[in-house]
Amino acid sequence: MLEISSKGDLTVCAGETVILETSPYEKNLVWQLNGQDIEGAIGTTFEASASGNYSYTYTTDAGCTLTSPVMTVNILEQPTAPAIVFENGVLQTDVEGNEYIWTRDGEMLDVVNSRIEEPLPGTYTVQVVNETGCISEVSAPFTYTITSSEKENELKQTRIYPNPSQGVVFIAPSQNLVNVHITVTDVTGRIIHEEKVNQLTEVKELNLTKNQKGLYFINISSNNSSTTLKLLMQ
């Protein structure tokens, strides 16, 4: 009796194959798809890459042809390869899916939707996962950089509070800032506080309680752009 078997699942995503095997014969075999011979498919194994009903025929030495049972292979559709666009401060892709796999500079991000708001500079890629779990090809890399005008606008929206202050002041960035240099000077230009931060993504506290009352200037720079804010300490 002819037998047909598979290695692994019979349902796979496009780009994958299902390996089918014959038993017990090893010669005089011809594989078929939907009842039609597959040209050149005469081995004991066959890699199926299309959906359909697979079987094989065996021709005996006496010239009799036997046909194996049918095995159905399902090749699921792969999502369309996505492209990344930048619009209104958001990185996004318009290919529909259930989940998305984003990377920045080769590192996977904790983002599963189709858009990234307030992105950091870097090179991004995305893949789409559809409802069957099939994954698209990787998008073309998209490199996002912040222009000088965008940097200046981000910095101008940075605020400090409370102001006036009794010495403890908070810096609240409007968006993620990178390569941040913070300096605090008095009215004579003397630096009373200075520090560097790789990323400023949330409110940062400055403790200036050791300094006298008066007017101070907080300068915040990021990637060759800067803004200066006045602080009154009482």
TAWOPE-V215261 format. One record per residue. PSI is psi in radians with two decimals (* if undefined). NEAR is the number of other C-alpha atoms within 8 Angstrom. D_LAST is the distance of its C-alpha to the last C-alpha in Angstrom with 2 decimals. Layout:
BEGIN
PSI;NEAR;D_LAST  PSI;NEAR;D_LAST
END
This chain:
BEGIN
2.31;2;96.05  2.48;11;93.39  2.64;9;89.77  2.42;13;86.45  2.96;8;83.09  2.68;10;79.55  1.92;8;76.95  -2.90;6;73.73  2.62;7;72.73  -0.19;9;74.84  2.06;9;71.77  2.97;11;69.45  2.71;11;67.14  2.44;11;68.37  -0.31;5;68.49  2.92;7;69.70  2.80;9;73.34  2.17;15;75.44  2.09;11;78.05  2.57;12;81.38  2.62;11;84.24  2.83;13;87.98  2.46;9;90.25  -0.03;6;92.89  2.68;9;94.36  0.05;9;93.11  2.98;8;95.29  0.69;8;96.83  2.55;13;93.51  2.15;13;91.95  2.58;13;88.56  2.57;12;88.25  2.07;11;85.45  0.69;8;86.41  0.01;8;90.05  2.38;6;90.12  2.46;8;90.68  2.10;9;87.74  2.23;4;89.03  -0.03;5;89.02  1.53;8;87.61  0.14;9;90.30  3.09;9;88.44  -0.23;11;87.84  2.70;8;84.16  2.35;10;82.47  1.89;8;78.82  2.19;10;78.29  0.12;10;75.60  2.62;7;76.62  2.60;9;76.87  -3.07;9;80.36  2.05;11;83.25  2.50;13;84.39  3.13;15;87.73  2.74;11;90.27  2.61;12;94.03  2.24;13;96.33  2.11;11;99.81  2.93;9;102.35  -0.42;5;105.04  -0.06;5;107.47  0.11;6;105.46  2.46;7;103.99  2.19;8;100.40  2.58;9;98.09  2.36;9;94.65  2.91;11;91.72  2.87;8;89.57  2.47;8;86.67  2.20;9;83.04  2.22;9;80.37  2.36;13;77.37  2.08;10;74.25  1.99;11;71.98  2.61;10;68.74  2.41;7;67.05  2.43;10;64.18  2.68;12;61.15  2.43;8;60.97  2.18;11;59.12  2.87;14;55.64  2.59;10;53.78  2.33;13;50.01  2.74;8;48.42  2.05;8;44.86  2.30;7;43.99  0.74;4;40.75  0.21;8;38.64  2.32;11;40.97  2.34;12;43.66  2.88;11;46.65  2.53;10;50.40  0.12;7;52.72  2.19;9;55.35  2.53;6;55.57  3.05;10;55.54  -0.66;8;54.58  2.91;10;52.17  2.52;13;50.86  1.87;12;50.42  2.53;13;47.69  2.64;11;47.04  2.13;11;44.56  0.67;7;45.72  -0.08;7;48.44  2.32;6;46.26  2.39;8;46.84  2.72;8;43.91  1.05;5;43.16  2.23;8;44.04  0.06;8;47.22  -3.05;7;46.97  0.06;9;47.95  2.64;8;44.55  1.99;10;41.43  2.57;7;38.27  0.97;8;35.50  2.64;9;37.81  2.72;6;36.81  2.52;8;38.78  -3.14;9;42.14  2.13;11;45.82  2.60;13;46.68  2.82;13;49.96  2.58;13;50.97  2.63;14;54.03  2.37;18;55.11  2.14;15;56.59  -3.04;13;58.90  -0.35;7;60.08  -0.04;6;62.85  0.05;6;60.54  2.52;13;61.83  2.38;11;59.39  3.01;12;59.46  2.81;10;59.61  2.40;9;56.37  2.87;11;54.90  2.50;7;54.70  2.48;8;51.48  2.06;9;48.66  2.12;8;46.04  2.20;9;42.67  2.70;6;40.34  2.19;7;37.19  2.85;6;37.65  -0.73;7;35.18  -0.65;6;34.50  -0.72;8;33.93  -0.81;12;31.51  -0.71;11;29.51  -0.73;8;29.53  -0.79;11;28.38  -0.67;15;25.48  -0.43;8;24.44  -0.11;8;24.32  2.40;10;21.93  2.80;10;18.56  2.60;10;15.19  2.73;9;13.31  2.72;7;11.10  1.84;9;9.41  2.78;9;6.60  2.72;12;6.09  0.19;7;5.29  -0.48;11;7.78  2.10;10;10.88  2.60;13;11.95  2.38;11;15.53  2.16;12;17.92  1.79;10;20.67  2.57;15;23.77  -0.49;9;26.15  3.05;7;29.11  2.27;12;30.16  2.51;10;29.12  2.74;10;31.06  0.99;11;30.73  2.36;14;26.94  2.10;12;25.08  2.22;12;21.26  2.48;12;19.52  2.20;12;15.92  2.72;13;15.82  -3.04;11;13.72  -0.28;8;14.80  -0.09;5;17.82  0.03;6;19.04  2.28;7;18.66  2.12;9;18.69  -0.23;9;16.27  2.44;9;17.53  2.39;9;20.81  2.76;7;23.13  2.47;8;26.13  2.26;9;27.15  -0.77;7;30.73  2.39;9;29.90  1.73;12;26.79  -0.16;8;28.24  3.10;7;25.58  2.34;9;21.86  2.38;8;20.37  2.38;8;17.44  2.28;8;15.35  1.87;7;13.75  0.42;9;11.33  -0.31;8;10.05  -0.07;5;12.11  2.78;7;10.25  2.85;6;8.23  2.63;7;4.95  -2.95;7;6.58  2.33;10;8.94  2.84;12;11.01  2.18;12;14.27  1.99;12;15.82  2.23;12;19.58  2.09;12;21.89  2.60;13;25.61  2.05;13;28.66  0.97;8;32.27  0.20;5;31.86  2.66;10;29.53  2.84;10;25.80  2.63;10;22.82  2.25;8;19.44  2.43;9;16.33  2.43;8;13.17  2.24;11;9.79  2.10;11;6.47  2.24;13;3.81  *;8;0.00
END
